[in-house]
Amino acid sequence: MTWLAVAALLFLFFMVRERTARDPLLNVGILTRRPVQAGVLVMLAASALLVGSFFLFSFVLQSHHGWSPLATGFAFFPIAVATLFGAHLSGHIISENGGRRVAAVAFILATLGTGLAAFGLDTIPLLIAGVSIAALGLGGAFVSATTTAMSHVEPHETGITSGIINTFHELGAAVGVAALSVIAAGSLAAPQQTSGFVTGYWTIAVVALVAAVVAVAIVPAGKPAAGTPRFVH
């Protein structure tokens, strides 16, 4: 908690310094725009949910099911393909349907997928299928986040906006793993007890459902501007 407070103070100092600097590294005004804020929040949530689910998946296979690290790595192959396919497909869909619908559907898929993973934790095909479905959706959420933010900035601001989005991607990943480490602590310490893993996946499902509702409320409606980058990471 102490270090979180220190981090918050340093971030506050950075923001104040950037507002008063003659040639700031970060134009703080970018963060006051609703589309950028929406993109940041969608990226934060999607990263936390996806990396958090990967974290649990690895421990479930290795600690609970007794898989080797190599076999676990191969189990991630369909999940990686699903993530890439979700991002690629959403890159096309978003041109006609906008970031709001893509984000909402993405998080709903994450809810369904992680719910299936929680239900089928002891059945490996169901577990892999569930995490893959969630990855399919969250790959699309990444596209929604970047496209929403990048379509509302000037060309000379795209670099710093991309940096902001990717910073929140890393932050989301760290938050997701840290939170799920606490939630699933019992099963991480005693893999034969699956209640922590199940609770972890149900938690992801509930958070993803809430994120879908929030996305509908905060992501601007309408199609992105022509030529907007579809995925920046």
Secondary structure, 3 states (H helix, E strand, C coil): CHHHHHHHHHHHHHHHHHHHCCCCCCCHHHHHCHHHHHHHHHHHHHHHHHHHHHHHHHHHHHHHCCCCHHHHHHHCHHHHHHHHHHHHHHHHHHHHHHHHHHHHHHHHHHHHHHHHHHHCCCCHHHHHHHHHHHHHHHHHHHHHHHHHHHCCCCHHHHHHHHHHHHHHHHHHHHHHHHHHHHHCHHHHHCCCCCHHHHHHHHHHHHHHHHHHHHHHHHCCCCCCCCCCCCCCC
